[in-house]
Amino acid sequence: MPMSKAFENRLFPVLDKVAAHYGTPFHIYDEAGIRGTGKALLDAFSSVPGFREYYAVKALPNPRILDIMRSMGFGFDCSSIPELVLARRAGAIGEEIMFTSNNTSAEEFEAALADSGCILNLDDISLIYKVPKLPDLVCFRYNPGERRTGNAIIGNPVEAKYGVAHDQILEAYRKVRDMGARRFGLHAMLASNERNHTYMVTTAEMLLDLVRDISDTLDIQFEFVNIGGGLGISYRPGEPPLDLPAMGAQISDVFERFGRERRYMPRLYIESGRYMTGPHGALVTRVINRKHIYRTYVGVDACMSALMRPAIYGAYHHISLPTKSGGPVETVDVVGALCENNDKFAVQRELPVAAEGDLMVIHDTGAHGIAMGFNYNGRMRPMELLLREDGSVELIRRAETVEDYFATLAFEKSVLRP
């Protein structure tokens, strides 16, 4: 289901006051919901020693959110220098950070290895020789090639730019072993918004089979296996949720069988982003216009610069009008102000009849919402708020301003005449 009744019950009664105080639009996140999901994740894998969630910073890169993750004992999955900085400012050090990049630059490697370092997850066999100093612990991202996901976002691994190919993976570990690496991990990220828990179970089985093969051939032992993220959420009403308890029990059983067979058990890592925060965020916007031509358009004060998933993926986000629930309905397009015809949050959606001034709540924006924002057409990204467990509401990122937009145009003049 879209945003939980518990989140609605915490947010909707105070929404008018929050909007009056802060203005609109804004993303708002539910601390209680995030912590509840974190606890459920820990409970699901409690029987696997050393289990750790590495929160995918790209999903919601806000320091206050990372503080919540850190307080639950989670690490961070990073793929850029700013994400590394965010994770370290949240207090993560060393192997509490996994750096998984692709098409990685020398500058990014230097940043990853700086300070206390991190787990360096290499995306290609050629990168072995581009790392300034090979760490003692080395991990590779594996691309199995022939295994499809049935998922339009990740697609067919054969066509993906990510990871080390199946026929290269053994040689990759051989090379780093011979170069002095003594600790090893294995990673794969093969799903996105996957709600069929058995897919993740088969991913774990596949990776542990690969661990057996590599270990037997090279006489090395793996400290951890990271089965990636991609745990799905239900964006549409009526969609069945991911069965997290079943997934946890079955993956735990896979690891326990490996442990009995091999007399040791690698640690299990995952790197959920969307699953941790996606359902616990909402974009709140206000209706500012109505237009009747060939269709009826409801114009709001947010645009796709605040949430681009519907425009680029055709993604569905549920929409509520809290003060109009149960009233008459109409079929409308919900649109923003960009000079782009795909600047739409909903297309031909049946919604309660909205009037100018009504608040509209767009569900499930706690992941890949503000993070994917942009400034096309000179539109600014909105503020972010946190609905805290005690019911108070905290500003955790101010809205962008016109001054921010022009900040990169203030620079020392430089002209090269080669």
Summary of the structure (lengths in Angstrom):
residues: 418
radius of gyration: 23.0
end to end distance: 60.2
largest distance: 70.7
contacts: 1374
relative contact order: 0.16
helix: 37%
strand: 23%
